[in-house]
Amino acid sequence: MFRWQQAEGKRHALDGPFAPRPGETFTALCGAEVTVARRDVPQLGGHWFDPTCAECAEEWLCREGRVRSDGARCPA
């Protein structure tokens, strides 16, 4: 199950059943290894203002079998 999680200044996507907790590191769909801070979790008083990671969004679309934003087909 894909989900969004803010970390290190961007809203990254990850594949997993649970959202990571503050202090935990995860590998985003874009390939970046990022760590969640308390300020990244709205339920803990954080904010959800960081921009979406474009690479994560593209990878999400590819994994869902959709066409990339540039019109190209995703690699199989």
C-alpha positions in Angstrom: 0.0 0.0 0.0 1.5 3.3 -1.0 1.3 6.2 1.4 2.7 9.8 1.7 5.0 10.8 4.5 6.7 14.1 5.0 10.4 13.9 5.8 13.5 16.0 5.3 11.7 18.9 3.6 9.5 16.9 1.1 6.4 14.8 1.1 7.8 11.4 0.0 5.9 8.2 -0.9 6.6 4.8 0.5 5.3 1.3 0.1 4.2 -0.2 3.4 1.3 -0.8 5.6 2.4 1.6 8.4 3.6 5.2 8.5 7.1 5.5 10.0 7.4 7.1 13.4 9.6 10.1 14.3 13.2 9.0 14.3 12.6 6.2 11.9 14.3 6.1 8.5 12.6 4.8 5.3 13.5 4.4 1.7 11.1 6.6 -0.4 9.8 5.5 -3.8 12.3 8.0 -5.3 15.2 6.0 -3.7 16.1 8.6 -1.1 16.7 7.4 2.5 14.9 9.9 4.7 14.2 10.2 8.4 10.9 11.3 9.9 11.0 14.1 12.5 8.3 14.9 15.0 7.5 18.1 13.0 6.7 15.9 10.0 3.7 14.2 11.8 0.5 16.3 11.9 -1.0 14.1 14.6 1.9 15.1 16.8 1.5 18.8 16.2 3.6 19.0 13.1 2.6 20.6 9.8 2.1 19.2 6.3 3.5 22.2 4.3 6.4 20.6 2.5 6.2 20.1 -1.3 5.6 16.8 -2.9 8.7 14.9 -4.1 8.2 14.9 -7.9 10.3 11.7 -8.3 8.1 9.9 -5.7 4.9 11.0 -7.5 6.3 9.8 -10.9 7.3 6.4 -9.4 3.9 6.0 -7.7 2.2 6.6 -11.1 4.5 4.1 -12.8 3.8 1.4 -10.1 0.1 2.0 -10.5 0.5 1.4 -14.3 -0.2 4.9 -15.3 1.6 7.0 -17.9 4.3 9.3 -16.8 3.6 13.1 -16.8 5.9 13.5 -19.9 3.6 11.0 -21.8 6.2 8.3 -21.8 5.5 4.7 -20.8 7.0 3.5 -17.6 9.6 0.8 -17.9 8.2 -2.7 -17.3 
